[in-house]
Amino acid sequence: MADLRSEFVGIKSPNPFWLASAPPTDKEYNVRRAFEAGWGGVVWKTLGIDPAVVNVNGPRYGAIYGADRRLLGLNNIELITDRPLELNLQEIKTVKRDYPDRAMVVSLMVPCEEEPWKYILPLVEETGADGVELNFGCPHGMSERGMGAAVGQVPEYIEMVTRWVKASTRMPVIVKLTPNIADIRKPAEAAQRGGADAVSLINTINSITSVDLDLFAPEPTIDGKGAHGGYCGPAVKPIALNMVAEIARDPGLAKMPISGIGGVTTWRDAAEFIALGAGNVQVCTAAMTYGFKIVQEMISGLSEYMDEKDMTSIDQLVRKAVPNVTDWNQLNLNYIAKAKINQDLCISCGRCFAACEDTSHQAIAMDDDRVFSVIDDECVACNLCVNVCPVEECITMEAMTPGVTDPRTGKTVEPHYANWTTHPNNPAATAAE
């Protein structure tokens, strides 16, 4: 069995699966159940010092569903914890004492002034927690008070607060980044300048998921009104993966440890985050949807995958895919592929034909018996047909070698140009000549 033990910025845990700072980590009862289920660590729901934090006593979540009512995304309007600070600290201390082998990180959000940070950090240290995560990501409620994303969107504030925290604690400091920004590398660079030990991302995306067309108010609706909230769940995974990769492949940030967050639901999701640069992953929506025991499937799935790849430790998977992430202008324009339909699997639904005929390159033919075939001369390998086909592996993309005769057509596959940098249609290449 592959060894899933993880050490992230000096914080050890039996596996790389942590619960993110969110409702599932709000209290001792939840966290104990999570640890018993097998989670390697938790980030305790964000603590603050503002006694005026009061969560709504009404709906807190809006949802986006797939056709089968599978939950794709949640929009939440919940704030940081409204439980007493002293109670949270006592529970953290108790749980850490009883589960010394699990990672215990505490999320923090206090006003953007040095004294509140100097006040709360020793209190967290006293619990025996392994580290702190600075919540610079929350896009609603707290940001209107000058915290959360209001800090995370200003690199100078990130650097300043991170310096204060590093000067006031012995604990590892993880800076949680907001995705509500144009270039995720800027806040990551600011965290690095401030001395952060790691960054975690992404926090939730500012959103309104739906509108009640009877009340004419955003959902969730509180007494006839609605507000923007933070979007999370499987739907945000592509955005999160890209932002993790942007940091991981930046030469100036290459040594910055990353905790990956955003739509992790399966072991495969976790493996993708890790391969793109994350040292571990944090999970929220999947646990809220399926319960804490979902981590057992993640653990067994990741372990089996690593065994298949002859990997004995998580470190061998971290950043494995980063060298293959590039900019568009470096893609090989000499690579050629064509769609191929497996007639034994085809159910003659016609979705590939409709999609290609109406919206793409008219590269799929349909005969009188509803047999579909690819017109190679018209196929540009966009793979839209693959994505709309309801039968897995029915349509695949077949790579062709330039200069070699295609046995299906008897034609020679002509080479093009190595990449856009040398393409004659590129104004920059023409100017260089």
Secondary structure, 3 states (H helix, E strand, C coil): CCECCEEECCEEECCCEEECCCHHHCCHHHHHHHHHHCCCEEEEEEECCCCCCCCCCCCCEEEEECCCCCEEEEEECCCCCCCCHHHHHHHHHHHHHHCCCCEEEEEECCCCCHHHHHHHHHHHHCCCCCEEEEECCCCCCCHHHCCCHHHHCCHHHHHHHHHHHHHHCCCCEEEECCCCCCCCHHHHHHHHHCCCCEEEECCCEEECCEEECCCCEEECCECCECCCEEEECHHHHHHHHHHHHHHHCCHHHCCCCEEEECCCCCHHHHHHHHHCCEEEEEECHHHHHHCCCHHHHHHHHHHHHHHHCCCCEHHHCCCCCHHHCCCHHHCCCCCEEEEEECCCCCCCCCHHHHHHHHHCCCCEEECCCCCEEECCCCCCCCCHHHHHCCCCCCEEEEEECCCCECCCCCCECCCCCCCHHHCCCCHHHHHHC
